[in-house]
Amino acid sequence: MLLLRRAVAGLRRAHDCVLLIAPRASGAALVGPGPSEVDELIPWEGADVAALLAGNLALGPLRERLGGIDIAICYSRSEDLGRHLPRHVRRVLTHDPAPPAGFHASRWLARPLEALALAVPDDVEPVRPTEAEAIEARTLLASLPDGFLAIHPGSGSPRKTWPAERFAALLDVVAGSRPLLLVEGPADTDAVSRLARRPGTVVARGLSARTLGAVLAQARLFVGHDSGVSHLAAAWGAPTLALFGPTDPSVWAPVGPRVHVVRSPDERMDALSVDAVLTAVRQSVDC
């Protein structure tokens, strides 16, 4: 979802309002006041979206909203959506969401802007918190020192996850006894259990994506994998080091002003050495 920010930034330069129809949990990360964020989220799970897909969208809020939209970019292979959305929107561009080889996903998702004669921005400004999000973030930041290290040792897939003992060895060198932030997602219990026992570790769990982003924006360095949290840290402007293995960073690297990537030499995460990551950490912090 965060890789849509380049496309959103281009659309916002030409249009007063940008709406997003997407799953509520992930789409909420893109709703905000910034130049790469959308004005409103229409939850994909809603009954009115289900009616749209079925071709029987009745008069109501969604039908009225769609009737006032000039252009819709449909990132979907859904035949139902492609067939029924043009009945309600003046112009619909359908674009396969899966990037082909050789395209970074952010650039690929911005490709439809060319058909609209809109410029695709090279740089995308970091996300900034609303006042309410900044206040929520301060609660967790109060437990952390300035210039803290943040890590997310999970990824949602064991194939994309660096071994926990390597993370522990990295922290012995980089963090020592200083407090650090450990991000735990819903599927990260095994990945974080050992690291959470380190003295001074502050665990972030159960936060909204935007509140977590506002916290990570204050980190001196974030280290993670090819995962949503790494994309979140990069989007919020944190110095980000992303560890890659089986997935291709030329397609899936996070987008942000201070992003470094280190990839395993044979695409297996257990082949990525602590020394290689330490070298990348020093380069990331020096920059």
Secondary structure, DSSP 8 states (H G I E B T S, - for coil): -GGGHHHHHHHHHH-S--EEEE-HHHHGGGBSSSTTSBSEEEETTSHHHHHHHHT---SSHHHHHHHT-SEEEE----HHHHHHGGGTSSEEEE--SS--TT--HHHHHTTHHHHTT----S--------HHHHHHHHHHHTTS-TT-EEE----SSGGG---HHHHHHHHHHHTTTS-EEEE--TT-HHHHHTGGGSTTEEEE-S--HHHHHHHHTT-SEEEEESSHHHHHHHHTT--EEEEESSS-HHHH---SSSEEEEE-TTS-GGGS-HHHHHHHHHHHHH-
